Structure formats: C-alpha cells, structure tokens
Amino acid sequence: MKNPKLKSAAAPAKRTGSSAKPKPRPRRPRSLYSPEEIHEIFRRFSVQRPEPKGELEHVNVFTLLVAVVLSAQATDVGVNKATRPLFAVADTPEKMVALGEERLGEYIRTIGLWRGKAKNVIALSETLIGEHGGQVPDDLEALTKLPGVGRKTANVVLNMAFGHHTLAVDTHIFRIGTRLQLAPGKTTDEVEKAFLRIIPPEYLRHAHHWLILHGRYVCKARKPDCIRCVIADLCKSPEKWNSVPAPLVQLGPEENPELVAAQ
C-alpha cells in the first residue's frame, strides 16, 4: 500500500534556449612577460640591428616572392646560390614564363622539392600576368591565392616589400615564442596572433627579422647560445643557462656567420 504522505519527486526541468550556460572558452596561453619587459626586449633588438635585412637575395618584389617560395624547406644560402644566375635572366613574370618550367628546373635543381617549386613559380607567374597586370599584389588574400603561396610566404612579402606590420612565423619565430613563453601557442597561427598582440606598435615593422635572426644565430634549436644573448637577464625560458646579457652594441654583417660562409 502506498504511503499517502510520500509524493513522487518531479523531474528537474531541463534548461533550454538562452537559459543554458555556455561552455567556457579554453584560456589562451599568456605571455610570461610584462609590457615593460616586452618593450625592453624589442628595444634591445632595435639597438642591435637598427635596420635588419632579410637574407634572401632579390632585385624586385617579384624576385622576392619567387625566392620566398623557393625557400620552403631550404636554406637561404642554398636558395641564393640558385637564384643569382636565375634572376639575371628572369626577373619578371613575363621572363619567367618565357624561360619555361624545364629550363627553370635547371637553375633550381639544387633546392629541395625543386620540381614542384618550378611548377608553382611558372603558374604564379602566369597568374600575375593574367590577373594582376604582371604586378605582385599588395594584399594578403590575393597573394595566398597564387600557386605555392601560403600565409607565411605572403606575410614575408607584405612585410619586406610593402612595409606591412605582419609577422611570418617560421621555425625560428615559433621557437622564440614558445621556448621563452614570450608568445606561447600550439600552432604557428596562435603564435603569430600572440606576437601581434604584445609587440609594441613602434617595433612591429622590423620584429619579423629581429626574431628570425635571434632564433637563427643565438636562440638556436639544439641549444641556446645564451652567452651571446642581449636579453639573457629578461629571458624566462627553463632552458636558459646564463643570466648575464651580452653587450648591447650594433652588429655588423660579420655577425651573420651563415652569410659570411657563403661569400
């Protein structure tokens, strides 16, 4: 016999529509550095290299674009050796198309993945002629529609040729962002966005080259060369083995050993 004093508990009403709580967004990693520390890091880079230059040789915007496309999974030194004679005979889209894929391949066969790159260079040259009047567009979307041109390549061209405040995250910049926890992220896009959030506006123009050169010659992949680091006292990387910053002086071309060795 049922107990009349006991009433069945009503099932809790389900939340529907706007009353349901949204799932919290995952927190994005934050830089370990204060705005003052970040400003000082880039100030020192600016003293060390007031006018940093890219190491890919080129004679105009088109040859810069070609050089960057060829540099994927290749060294700048190796690309420069191949493009010096190439650009002497083909420094415009029209001349490159006239050269043709087979002859282009003869110039760049020392570069990794040269067959696919030769095909892309001819195709992007044809696209520039057919859709852009033979000119390299000053626009991220238009650049990334060109054969063989991804976001990183486009950002390099926009920064170097047109002065855009872009950051092309390569292996060196990705390492600086994550190893130092300066601009942490799991992907190149995340690191790019993190850097663009924290870099002071007055340093954005050259930040791309400063970070690449610092990663290439000082904060190296296998072991950081902390004794040569001008930000060693500010660095918060667990891999740091020295906290005394190197003398803050302007560097000359001799500080780029890779280029010196190639000359």
Helices and strands as residue ranges (DSSP letters): G 17-19, H 35-48, H 61-70, H 76-89, H 93-108, H 114-132, H 140-144, H 151-162, H 171-179, H 188-198, G 201-203, H 204-217, G 226-228, G 253-255, H 257-262
